[in-house]
Structure formats: C-alpha cells, structure tokens
Amino acid sequence: MAATLELGGVTLSVLKKDIKNLHLSVYPPAGRVSISAPRRMNLDTIRLFAITKLGWIREQQKKLAEQERETRREYIDRESHFVWGRRYLLKVIEVDAPPRVELLHGNLVLRVRPGTDAAARGEIVSGWYRDLLRGKIPALIKAWEPRLGVRVGAVFIQRMKTKWGSCNPAARTMRLNTELAKKPGECLEYIVLHEMVHLLERKHGPRFVALMDRFLPRWRETRELLNRLPARHESWEY
C-alpha cells in the first residue's frame, strides 16, 4: 500500500518496490507526484530525498498547469485534428464500406459505416496514426543506428499515458506513443533518438546529456517545442 507525504503544500505518494534506487515522477495532467522506493528504505530517508527535490517538483507542476489541453474529441464534422504538427478539419463520410482515413484537400477525411459511434471512430483514427508512425520510424532508426553504433531489436507503437517513449536496453526494444504522429516530424526524431541513446546509457545522467548534445545539438529546443504543444485531454494515471 502506498504511503503519503505532505511537504510544503505538495502531496507525494510513496510506493515501495523491489528496486535499488529512488525514482521520482510528476505525472500529467494535474502534477501528481509519486516516489518509488526500495522496500527497506525508511520513510524519513525518503522524506529527506523529497525535500531536496521540492523545487524541481514545483517547476514540473507549473509546466503541466500551463500546458494547453486538447478538447475532448467527438469525431464530428469540422473538429480540429493534428497530423505532423499541422491542423486539419475532420470530415466524416458515412458509407457502407470498410473504414478509411486520408488527408484530402486540407481535410482529415474519415469514412465509416453508418451508425459508427464516437468511440469506434476514435479507434479507427488512432489506428491510422499508428500506421503513419510505422511508415516513418524504420527510416529514422536505419539512419541513426550506424551513427550511434547500436541495433534496435523491435519497436512497439501504442497509446502511452505518461510518456512519449520508453526503452528496454536489455531487450533492445522501444515503445513509442501514438500521439507522436500529431506532432512535428522533428519531435518524432528527437524521441526516437532519445530512446536509442538509452541503448548506450540507461540513465539520464551527464553521459546521456553529452551523447544527446553530440548527436542532436538542438534537442533541448525540440523538447521544449514538444512540451509546449497541446496534450490529450484525459486525466492520465500512473
């Protein structure tokens, strides 16, 4: 069961696990704070660690509070949707044929069978976004593998509630957020490279930063762009 700490007006949830180090996370949209800690670590030690991180926690919560949110999508005519950073108006066409999504004359055209509800329309569009990413990611990986001297085993594209991507260095696999298809192309390349660099350095320490600086000198600007763009409306959980 998770314990709770109250520090300077910040509530932190503490969950003990079979791990060696402390892990602190601030989750969107509301800035919920969680600390994962080794099972044997006492609460006073965890409290002292959290106190040293209060400034960083408040900074992250402020960024989340200021981030623009998408409105809830209903998948109806003239609703705004984004593809590679560009805004399109949705046009829904009901037709007795297999569903299809395409960009046509400045519109995102969604063809569905009559009576298809919003949830089903959303799944169709999400599948289309995944296909867009599948078409872009292999070329990015192929371009970066020889430069980094690594090999990616497999890539999984899925809806991720709290991350743009993740990497399992032991298995040489990556997971990427379907939402990246809505963002500018440079954001996708930044995240792909970020996860590939984890094949060289697991943690976000000085060596990781140095590698990012070496291979993508403007990565901080791209990260800021990605974090400024509208995020999904959902209340993300951890």
N, C-alpha and C positions, 0 to 999 in steps of 0.2 A: 504494500500500500504506500502511496506517495505521501511524504510529509510536506508541510508548508512553512515557508519562512516569510516574514514581513520585515523588509529593510527599507527605510527611507521612503515609505509610500509605495514600494514595489513588492508585489507578491510573487514568490518563487515556489514552484513545485519541485520537490526533490524526490527522485526515484532512484533507489539503489539497485545495481545490477552486477552481474559477473564481469566487471571490466576493471582495468588497471588505473585509468586516469579519469579526472573530472571532465565533463562535457557540458558546456553552457549553450543554450539555444534560445533565441527570441523569435516567436512564430507569428506570421501574419494571420488575420488582418489586424487584430487588436493588440499585438505585442505581448502575448502570453509568454512567460519565462519559465524554462524548465532546466533543471540541472540533473544530469545522470552522474551518479557517484558509485565508487566501489562499495560493496556491501559492508566491509569492515570499517569504513571511514565514519568517524563520529560527526554529529550534526554541528558541533562547534567549529570543527575544521572546515566544513562545507560553508558555514556562515562567514568565516573569515575570507574564504575564497570569493564568495559572492560580494562581499563589501568592496573588495579591490576591483570588481567589475561593474559597480553600480553606474559609473559614468558611461561606460560602453553600452550598458543595457538601456539607459535613458536615451542615448543617441539613436540606437536602433529603433526604439519605440517611437521616437519623434519622426524618424524617416517613414515608418509604417503609417503613422497617423496622417502624414502629409501626402501619402501616395494616392493618386487618383484611382477610383474603382470603376470597373465596368458596371453598367446597369444589368439587371437580370435579363438574360436572353430568352425571348419568347418565340423566336424563329418565325417572324411575320414579315410581311412586305415593308420595305423601306427601313428596316432595322440596320444599324451600323455594325459591320464586322470588319476585322482587320486581317490582311494577308501580307506577310513580309513587310509590315510596318505601314502599309497603305490602307486607307479606309475605303470600304465598298458598301453599297446599299444592297441588302438582301432582296431578291425577287423570288417568290415562291410560286411554282407552277405545279398544279395537281394534274397528273397524267397516269393512266393505267399502264405503267411500265416500271421496270426496275429503277430505284432511286439513283440520282446522279447529281453531282455538284460541279460547276465550272465557272470560270470568270469570263464574262461576256459583256462587252460594251460598257465597262465600268461598273458592272453589277456582279454580285455573287449570286448566281442562279442556282436555286435548289429545286430539283424536280422530284416530287414524291407522289405516292399513290394517294387518291382521295381519302380523307379521314385520318391521315397520319398525324399523330399528336405531337406536341412540342418536344416531349422527351425523346421520342423516336427521331424527330427531325434533328435534334441536337446530337444524337449518336451518329447519324449519317454525316453531319458536318465534321464531327470530331474524327471520324474515320478518314475523311478526306484530308484533314490537316495532317494526320499520321502519314498518309500517302505522300503528301508534299515533303515531309521531313525525310521519308525513306528515299526520295529522289535526290535530296541534297547531301545527306550525311556521308554516304560512301565516298564521294569525291573529296570531301573535306578531310576525311580520315586518310585516304590514299595520299593526299598532298602533304599531310603533316607527319605521317609515320616515318618516312626516311629522314626528315629533318630532326625529329626527336630521337630516332633510333629505337622505336617501340613498335609493338604489334598489338592491335586491338582484336580480341577474340570474337566478341559479339556485341551488338548494340540493341537495346530494347527501348522502344518508344511507348510511353504511357502517360496517363494523367498523373501528375505528382502534385500533392497539395502544398508542400512546403519548400520544394527545391526546384531549381532549373535543371539540375542533373546530378548524377552520382556515379562513382566509380568503385569497382571491386578489383583492386590491383592483383590479388592472388589469382582470380579467375580471368583477369584481363577483359572484363566486361564493363559496359557503360549503360546507364539508363538516362534517357533524356525526356524532358517534359513536352508533351504535345503542344502546349501553349507557345513554344518557341516558333512555330510556324506563323504566328501572328506578329512576330517582332521583326525588325530589320535584319537582313542577312548577316550583318557583321556581329549581331548579338548571338546568332546561332554559332558562328565560327568561334567566337570567344568562349562560349560554353563548351563546345567540342574540345577546343584546345585545353581549357581548364581541366577537364576530366582526363584528357590524355596525359597532361603533365603529372597527374596523380600516379601514373604508372612509373614515373621517375622519383616522385616524392609524395608520400602518403599524406603528410600533414601540411597545414597552411603556415609553415614557418618561413624563416629567412631564405632557405634554399628554394622553396616553392616560389616565393616572390621574385627571386633572382632569375629563375627559369622563365617565369611569365614575362619579366622585363626583357629578357633576351629574345624570346621568340615573338612576342606581340607587345612592343613598347607602349602602345596606346590602349592597353587592356583596361586600365582604370577608367578612362573616358567611356569606353564601351560598357563597362559595368555600371557606371552612373546612368548612362542612357537607358539601359535595361531596367534599372531600378526606378527610374522616373516614369516609365510607361505604365499605362493603366493595367491593373491586375484584375483577376477574376473577382466577381462579387462574393463568392462563397466565404463562409466562415471556416477557414482552414483549421484542421485539427492535427495533432501530433500523436 
